[in-house]
């Protein structure tokens, strides 16, 4: 009887830590693929970044460089590329530094 309880507990733990997270990840991937639209910036499973120019069923026409459009499987999309908020705030002017004769740096 105790052996049966151990097997049931191990099966529950397997489901809890392995099966459930994989199902959740698969559902998120399905939602991502269904949400693809023309103009979205994406990254592929192979690491290519591009912008979707056309969607035709399970095929995407993705522009990876100016004027260079490749055909890609919809399932190869790993995720969206979100614009970095840090880049917008990094446009502030930087302080210029001037070295003194003794080698110390003083902002001007």
GROMACS elastic network, one bead per residue, 0.5 to 0.9 nm:
[ bonds ]
;  ai    aj funct       b0    kb
    1     4     6  0.52671   500
    1     5     6  0.66316   500
    1     6     6  0.89752   500
    2     5     6  0.51710   500
    2     6     6  0.64119   500
    2     7     6  0.88434   500
    3     6     6  0.51718   500
    3     7     6  0.63777   500
    3     8     6  0.87808   500
    4     7     6  0.51428   500
    4     8     6  0.62504   500
    4     9     6  0.86532   500
    5     8     6  0.51152   500
    5     9     6  0.61272   500
    5    10     6  0.85678   500
    6     9     6  0.51389   500
    6    10     6  0.61133   500
    6    11     6  0.85573   500
    7    10     6  0.51156   500
    7    11     6  0.60897   500
    7    12     6  0.85905   500
    8    11     6  0.50881   500
    8    12     6  0.61781   500
    8    13     6  0.86529   500
    9    12     6  0.50894   500
    9    13     6  0.61900   500
    9    14     6  0.85882   500
   10    13     6  0.50615   500
   10    14     6  0.60765   500
   10    15     6  0.85829   500
   11    14     6  0.50553   500
   11    15     6  0.62226   500
   11    16     6  0.85580   500
   12    15     6  0.51103   500
   12    16     6  0.60302   500
   12    17     6  0.86496   500
   13    17     6  0.60074   500
   13    18     6  0.80618   500
   14    17     6  0.54742   500
   14    18     6  0.55119   500
   14    19     6  0.69248   500
   14    20     6  0.89256   500
   15    18     6  0.54991   500
   15    20     6  0.60393   500
   15    21     6  0.88323   500
   16    19     6  0.64396   500
   16    20     6  0.56605   500
   16    21     6  0.76958   500
   17    20     6  0.65273   500
   17    21     6  0.66589   500
   17    22     6  0.89140   500
   18    21     6  0.59568   500
   18    22     6  0.64436   500
   18    23     6  0.89201   500
   19    22     6  0.52789   500
   19    23     6  0.62421   500
   19    24     6  0.87678   500
   20    23     6  0.52081   500
   20    24     6  0.63178   500
   20    25     6  0.87236   500
   21    24     6  0.50627   500
   21    25     6  0.61441   500
   21    26     6  0.86015   500
   22    25     6  0.50679   500
   22    26     6  0.61143   500
   22    27     6  0.85890   500
   23    26     6  0.50907   500
   23    27     6  0.61850   500
   23    28     6  0.86693   500
   24    27     6  0.51307   500
   24    28     6  0.62747   500
   24    29     6  0.87216   500
   25    28     6  0.50971   500
   25    29     6  0.62427   500
   25    30     6  0.86958   500
   26    29     6  0.50787   500
   26    30     6  0.62196   500
   26    31     6  0.86827   500
   27    30     6  0.50922   500
   27    31     6  0.62449   500
   27    32     6  0.86334   500
   28    31     6  0.51059   500
   28    32     6  0.61803   500
   28    33     6  0.87358   500
   29    32     6  0.50098   500
   29    33     6  0.62425   500
   29    34     6  0.86344   500
   29    75     6  0.88884   500
   29    77     6  0.89794   500
   29    78     6  0.80085   500
   29    79     6  0.83865   500
   30    33     6  0.52032   500
   30    34     6  0.61972   500
   30    35     6  0.86361   500
   30    75     6  0.89992   500
   31    34     6  0.51289   500
   31    35     6  0.61365   500
   31    36     6  0.89417   500
   32    35     6  0.51743   500
   32    36     6  0.66278   500
   32    77     6  0.85493   500
   32    78     6  0.85923   500
   32    79     6  0.71267   500
   32    80     6  0.82520   500
   33    36     6  0.55835   500
   33    74     6  0.68344   500
   33    75     6  0.70884   500
   33    77     6  0.73245   500
   33    78     6  0.89115   500
   33    79     6  0.86145   500
   34    37     6  0.86146   500
   36    39     6  0.88935   500
   36    40     6  0.68934   500
   36    42     6  0.89645   500
   36    52     6  0.83657   500
   36    55     6  0.84497   500
   36    74     6  0.87625   500
   36    80     6  0.87455   500
   37    40     6  0.58193   500
   37    52     6  0.71738   500
   37    53     6  0.87514   500
   37    54     6  0.83205   500
   37    55     6  0.74805   500
   38    41     6  0.88864   500
   38    51     6  0.78258   500
   38    52     6  0.51064   500
   38    53     6  0.54276   500
   38    54     6  0.58189   500
   38    55     6  0.67998   500
   39    51     6  0.57759   500
   39    52     6  0.51468   500
   39    53     6  0.60508   500
   39    54     6  0.83685   500
   40    50     6  0.83870   500
   40    51     6  0.55799   500
   40    52     6  0.55792   500
   40    53     6  0.83616   500
   40    80     6  0.72344   500
   40    81     6  0.81234   500
   41    49     6  0.72637   500
   41    50     6  0.56301   500
   41    52     6  0.65025   500
   41    79     6  0.88530   500
   41    80     6  0.59698   500
   41    81     6  0.54632   500
   41    82     6  0.78432   500
   42    48     6  0.82042   500
   42    49     6  0.57797   500
   42    50     6  0.55799   500
   42    51     6  0.61333   500
   42    52     6  0.73924   500
   42    62     6  0.88040   500
   42    77     6  0.68857   500
   42    78     6  0.75571   500
   42    79     6  0.57729   500
   42    81     6  0.51859   500
   42    82     6  0.86645   500
   43    46     6  0.80155   500
   43    47     6  0.59462   500
   43    48     6  0.54786   500
   43    50     6  0.64964   500
   43    51     6  0.87677   500
   43    76     6  0.88027   500
   43    77     6  0.61553   500
   43    78     6  0.57909   500
   43    79     6  0.55843   500
   43    80     6  0.61790   500
   43    81     6  0.64541   500
   44    47     6  0.51513   500
   44    48     6  0.52062   500
   44    49     6  0.65416   500
   44    50     6  0.82860   500
   44    72     6  0.86830   500
   44    75     6  0.88981   500
   44    76     6  0.55131   500
   44    79     6  0.70180   500
   44    80     6  0.89786   500
   45    48     6  0.75263   500
   45    75     6  0.87509   500
   45    76     6  0.53830   500
   45    77     6  0.58233   500
   45    79     6  0.83060   500
   46    76     6  0.77559   500
   46    77     6  0.87560   500
   46    78     6  0.84391   500
   47    78     6  0.84184   500
   48    64     6  0.72747   500
   49    62     6  0.88570   500
   49    63     6  0.86315   500
   49    64     6  0.61451   500
   49    65     6  0.89852   500
   49    81     6  0.80619   500
   50    62     6  0.58285   500
   50    63     6  0.53274   500
   50    65     6  0.73511   500
   50    69     6  0.89345   500
   50    81     6  0.89738   500
   51    61     6  0.85468   500
   51    62     6  0.54352   500
   51    63     6  0.52551   500
   51    64     6  0.66533   500
   51    65     6  0.89452   500
   52    55     6  0.74075   500
   52    60     6  0.67103   500
   52    61     6  0.60008   500
   52    63     6  0.63810   500
   52    64     6  0.89269   500
   53    60     6  0.75525   500
   53    61     6  0.54569   500
   53    62     6  0.55351   500
   53    63     6  0.64755   500
   53    69     6  0.80599   500
   54    59     6  0.85100   500
   54    60     6  0.58354   500
   54    62     6  0.71936   500
   55    58     6  0.76523   500
   55    59     6  0.61682   500
   55    61     6  0.63898   500
   55    62     6  0.88910   500
   55    74     6  0.85834   500
   56    59     6  0.51971   500
   56    60     6  0.61298   500
   56    61     6  0.80654   500
   57    60     6  0.78187   500
   57    74     6  0.81181   500
   58    72     6  0.85647   500
   58    73     6  0.59272   500
   58    74     6  0.50787   500
   58    75     6  0.75049   500
   59    71     6  0.66699   500
   59    72     6  0.57107   500
   59    74     6  0.54254   500
   59    75     6  0.86983   500
   60    70     6  0.81058   500
   60    71     6  0.57071   500
   60    72     6  0.50952   500
   60    73     6  0.61041   500
   60    74     6  0.60041   500
   61    69     6  0.61919   500
   61    70     6  0.56487   500
   61    72     6  0.63303   500
   61    73     6  0.89162   500
   62    68     6  0.82866   500
   62    69     6  0.52984   500
   62    70     6  0.52980   500
   62    71     6  0.63045   500
   62    72     6  0.68525   500
   63    66     6  0.70726   500
   63    67     6  0.68970   500
   63    68     6  0.55139   500
   63    70     6  0.62862   500
   63    71     6  0.89109   500
   64    67     6  0.81611   500
   64    68     6  0.59528   500
   64    69     6  0.62323   500
   64    70     6  0.72375   500
   65    68     6  0.50789   500
   65    69     6  0.73978   500
   66    69     6  0.82896   500
   72    75     6  0.84868   500
   72    76     6  0.70025   500
   72    77     6  0.84230   500
   73    76     6  0.53919   500
   73    77     6  0.75935   500
   74    77     6  0.58979   500
   75    78     6  0.79961   500
   77    80     6  0.81585   500
   81    84     6  0.89247   500
   82    85     6  0.89789   500
   83    86     6  0.88666   500
   83    87     6  0.82863   500
   84    87     6  0.55974   500
   84    88     6  0.72955   500
   85    88     6  0.53916   500
   85    89     6  0.67613   500
   85    90     6  0.87734   500
   86    89     6  0.52665   500
   86    90     6  0.59515   500
   87    91     6  0.68619   500
   88    91     6  0.60255   500
   88    92     6  0.86865   500
   89    92     6  0.64886   500
   90    93     6  0.82347   500
   91    94     6  0.85645   500
   95   107     6  0.64837   500
   95   108     6  0.72983   500
   96   106     6  0.87862   500
   96   107     6  0.60140   500
   96   108     6  0.61797   500
   97   105     6  0.62411   500
   97   106     6  0.58233   500
   97   108     6  0.60903   500
   98   104     6  0.84439   500
   98   105     6  0.57368   500
   98   106     6  0.55949   500
   98   107     6  0.62110   500
   98   108     6  0.66298   500
   99   102     6  0.78110   500
   99   103     6  0.56149   500
   99   104     6  0.56049   500
   99   106     6  0.63059   500
   99   107     6  0.86615   500
  100   103     6  0.53296   500
  100   104     6  0.55192   500
  100   105     6  0.63000   500
  100   106     6  0.72157   500
  101   104     6  0.75429   500
  102   105     6  0.89527   500
